Amino acid sequence: MQREEPQKTGPDAGKARPGKTSGVSQPQARQDNARGAIGASGAKSDEPRQRRALTHVGGTIETAGDAADAKQLAHALDVVPSSESEAGRVHVHGFHTYPARMHPDTAARLVSAFVPTQGRILDPFCGSGTVLVEALIQGRRPIGTDLNPLAVRLSRCKARPRTAADLEHIRARANECAAHADERRKAKAGATRRFLPEDVALFEPHVLLELDSLRAKIETFRDDPARFDLQLVLTAILVKLSGRRGDTSEAVAPRHTAAGFAARLFVQKTDDLAMRLAEMSSLLSSPTLRPAVIEQDDATVLRSVQPRPVDAIITSPPYAATYDYVMHHALRLRWLGLNPSPLIRGEFGARSTYQKIAPSESREVWSRELAKFFQTAAGVLAKGSPLVLVMGDSAVGDVALRADEIVADTARVCGFIASARASQDRPHFHGPTMAAFRTRPRAEHAILLRRK
Ligand SMILES: C[S@@+](CC[C@H](N)C(=O)[O-])C[C@H]1O[C@@H](n2cnc3c(N)ncnc32)[C@H](O)[C@@H]1O
């Protein structure tokens, strides 16, 4: 998973090549291993763990379990971080920020390795839709769910083929919005609604008025699907125009924005979206391909996933105790008038949940949360089908929550076999929880479970 990151274009983007994966070679002896369970430590009990140097990414990738599967997982983790390349931000992946996105190359490689051709693949924590987009590009049939209504909107916008006429229409509508905002600015028109104190604190007054005019015009496009795209363009520029430093930062600094800039930025960002959508659409095998099916749903319920079973699940649940999606997206949800209540009630792994408990209880609480998800996931997968998780270790106080260990322990009693794993050490910069990783570094894992 990447913190505000994540890619590559073309139909073969990120596809695992047979034989050597980039920088990771798997000894033949391990390829002969039968599929089997990974122990509580995450390692297959009868095999030593292996650590291998990678050629170009910091860190080694350690693998365990079924050799062929572990090799695919290692290949999926072996990506160039977005801080060092544009790979994570190509076409639609670069349109809108979203905390802890999966690296698109990781998603593409996992889809290629674990989803049958034309198979139905579910991402029940779909976030900004990275897995869904990559699955669509590879001709699979993606299904996404998320409890965050913004994630649902964003994924629907990205994982949908568009024609040149669709995109021209979105651009024309954006120009109408900007013209409306300019007109109102020049006429010194007042606000269309009462501003909330939170927004008054975040934006310069003239910026707030321009944003209000843009939003008001977008809302007039009642039955026009461009409305949803333009709402996302608006939320994509909100933080940049506010005094906030970023999505996951609460710090506010003064800004000096020129009159008319918000409307100009809105048009630029719409052009950028249209270009990205065109590029993504050009990668699809057919322009008439069906869009991904995306619904707001709780990953511990998945009522909307029909018919069952699906052929595979590939997903990255929230890191335990690390993010608060409700808090990170409060501004955007407010501006789009989206109801945060389901996310407030059901957010998985929310930092606020773990702040209320003692560190010593955190492992048990995380394991219970995961168990609910695994039991539900078992109900939507056929016997033998894969559930691939990309998860990072996290910490509460000085207690490390090792995702590989907790997943292996929990999944086993919820209808899954832990089949293979690849893990890569990742730096941990959070001062208050540094002690948790004193003896063993924090790691990111790609974990393959199979439905028993
Ligand atoms: C790590 S993010 C997924 C990021 C995604 N893979 C991407 O590339 O954008 C985890 C997601 O889980 C969602 N989430 C949290 N609790 C949930 C729940 N109970 N059911 C469904 N989704 C949930 C959050 O809204 C967030 O979008």
The ligand as an SDF file (V2000), in Angstrom:
LIG
                    3D

 27 29  0  0  0  0  0  0  0  0999 V2000
   -6.5180    1.0430    2.4340 C   0  0  0  0  0  0  0  0  0  0  0  0
   -8.0000    1.7320    1.8620 S   0  0  0  0  0  0  0  0  0  0  0  0
   -8.2200    0.9370    0.3140 C   0  0  0  0  0  0  0  0  0  0  0  0
   -7.4590    1.6430   -0.7400 C   0  0  0  0  0  0  0  0  0  0  0  0
   -7.6670    1.0670   -2.1260 C   0  0  0  0  0  0  0  0  0  0  0  0
   -7.0530   -0.2260   -2.2690 N   0  0  0  0  0  0  0  0  0  0  0  0
   -7.1170    2.0340   -3.1510 C   0  0  0  0  0  0  0  0  0  0  0  0
   -6.1800    1.6660   -3.8610 O   0  0  0  0  0  0  0  0  0  0  0  0
   -7.5770    3.1710   -3.2030 O   0  0  0  0  0  0  0  0  0  0  0  0
   -9.1740    0.9670    2.8770 C   0  0  0  0  0  0  0  0  0  0  0  0
  -10.6190    1.2980    2.5390 C   0  0  0  0  0  0  0  0  0  0  0  0
  -11.4470    0.6010    3.4470 O   0  0  0  0  0  0  0  0  0  0  0  0
  -12.6380    1.3490    3.5980 C   0  0  0  0  0  0  0  0  0  0  0  0
  -13.3700    0.8200    4.7520 N   0  0  0  0  0  0  0  0  0  0  0  0
  -13.1410    1.0040    6.0660 C   0  0  0  0  0  0  0  0  0  0  0  0
  -14.0070    0.2930    6.7940 N   0  0  0  0  0  0  0  0  0  0  0  0
  -14.7990   -0.3870    5.9260 C   0  0  0  0  0  0  0  0  0  0  0  0
  -15.8500   -1.3270    6.0690 C   0  0  0  0  0  0  0  0  0  0  0  0
  -16.2840   -1.7210    7.2680 N   0  0  0  0  0  0  0  0  0  0  0  0
  -16.4140   -1.8360    4.9600 N   0  0  0  0  0  0  0  0  0  0  0  0
  -15.9930   -1.4450    3.7200 C   0  0  0  0  0  0  0  0  0  0  0  0
  -14.9940   -0.5570    3.5250 N   0  0  0  0  0  0  0  0  0  0  0  0
  -14.4030   -0.0420    4.6120 C   0  0  0  0  0  0  0  0  0  0  0  0
  -12.1480    2.7770    3.7050 C   0  0  0  0  0  0  0  0  0  0  0  0
  -13.1820    3.6730    3.3850 O   0  0  0  0  0  0  0  0  0  0  0  0
  -11.0180    2.7510    2.6840 C   0  0  0  0  0  0  0  0  0  0  0  0
  -11.5070    3.1900    1.4410 O   0  0  0  0  0  0  0  0  0  0  0  0
  1  2  1  0
  2  3  1  0
  2 10  1  0
  3  4  1  0
  4  5  1  0
  5  6  1  0
  5  7  1  0
  7  8  2  0
  7  9  1  0
 10 11  1  0
 11 12  1  0
 11 26  1  0
 12 13  1  0
 13 14  1  0
 13 24  1  0
 14 15  1  0
 14 23  1  0
 15 16  2  0
 16 17  1  0
 17 18  1  0
 17 23  2  0
 18 19  1  0
 18 20  2  0
 20 21  1  0
 21 22  2  0
 22 23  1  0
 24 25  1  0
 24 26  1  0
 26 27  1  0
M  CHG  2   2   1   9  -1
M  END
$$$$
